[in-house]
């Protein structure tokens, strides 16, 4: 998955079970799957506030285009623990670049800007040259108004 936020990662986890119950969760951030030597090289394992809550926002400055992985360590009341790591999360904070919009004039050719439309029920437009960020472009939203911008 992708995210635009560079101030941290939202994480949610489930399916940790222990006969004695879960005493606490710790979370970490790593730049590689599984962490470095089992720990987070971006942010080492640290206790989750609220000990047994199963979601949190891990606040930490992230770089645009960085890949991050969230590690969750569950510790049972008996003192045993296990770790699970998320899949890759790619930080893509920059919007698509460039782009041009064209409207069609009365004779059917494309122009940079048409000043007058003779058809009051239909306006045709096209766009191109938008360059996506790392995550691609998911959709385009089109608006219509009486002023540019």
N, C-alpha and C positions, 0 to 999 in steps of 0.2 A: 504493500500500500504506500501511498504518498501522503505527505502533509505539508502545509505551507508554514506552520508555526516554527519559529526559530528559538522560542523561549522554553521549550520542553516538550514532553511527550505525555499524552493521556494513555493510561494503561488500565486494563481490566483483566482479571484472571479468575479461573474457576477450576474445579475438578481436582483439588488437592484434598486428600483424605488421610486420616490417621486414626487408628483405633483409640488412641488416647486424646484425640482432638488436636486442632492446630493452635499453637501457642502464639505464633507470630509469623509475619511475612517480612522479608527484606527485598528490596528492589535494587537493580543496577542498570547502567547503560553501557553498552559496548559498541565498538566499531566493527566487530566481526561476529559471526554466528557462534554462539557458545562462549563468547567472551575470551579474554586472555588469561590462560591458566585458571579458567573457571570463574573469573571475576570480571567486573566491568572496568575497562581501561578508560572510559570517559567519566564514569561515576561508579565507584566501588559500591558493593552491597551495603545498604543502610536500612535501618528499621523503618517500617511504614508507620506513620503516625496513626493511632487508632488500632495498632497491633494486628487485628484480624479483619480489617476492612479489605474488600476485594477489588478496589479500584482507587486510582489516585492520579494526580497530575504530577509528573516528575519534572520539577522545575530545574532547568539547566540550559545554558546558552549552547545552541547548536549552530553549525555552519551550514549555509545553503549548499545543496547538493551532497550533503553527508549521508551516509548510510548508518543507521543506528539499530540496535537490537535491545529489547528490554528483557532483563533476566528477573525472575521471581524465585526466591528461595522460601520454601515453607518449612517451618520447624515445628515438630510435634511437641506436645507437653512432656513426652518421654525424652526429648532432646535429640531425636533423629531429624535429619533434614533431607530435602531433595530440591533440585533446581530445574526449572523449565525456562527456555528462551523463546522469544517471539521470532517470527520471520522478519525479514528486512523491512525497515521503514525508511523510505527515501525522503529527505527534506528537500522540497522544491518551493522556495520562497519567492522566486521571481515570476512575474506574469509573462504571458507570451509577448513577443516583441513584434514591432513593425505592423504591417497590415494596411490595406487600402480598401475603401468602399466605393463602389461605382453604381450609379443609377442609369436606367435605360431611358433614352429620349424617345420622342414620338415616332421616329423612323426606324426604331429597333436597334440602334447602335448604342454602345456603352460610352458614357462620358464620366469625367471626374465629378462634375456637378451640374445637374439639370435645374434650371431656374423655374421651369413651368411644366406641369403635367396636364394634359387635356382630358385624361380619364380620371374621374373623381372616385372611382371604386377600386382602382388597382394601381399599385406602384411596384416596380420591379427593381431589385438591387442585387448586386453581387459583391463579393469581397475575396481578396487573395493576399498572399505574401505575409500572413501571420506566421511567425516562427515560434513553435512551442518550446516551453521549458523542458526539463528532464522528464516530467510526468505526462507530456503531451497536452492536447487540447481536448477536453471532454465535450464541450458544446459551445455554440455561439448564441448569444441573445441579441435580438434585433429590436430596435425601438424606432419610433417615428415621432417627429416633432416639427415645430415651426422654426427652430433656431439650430444652428450647428453646435456641436459640442456636447 
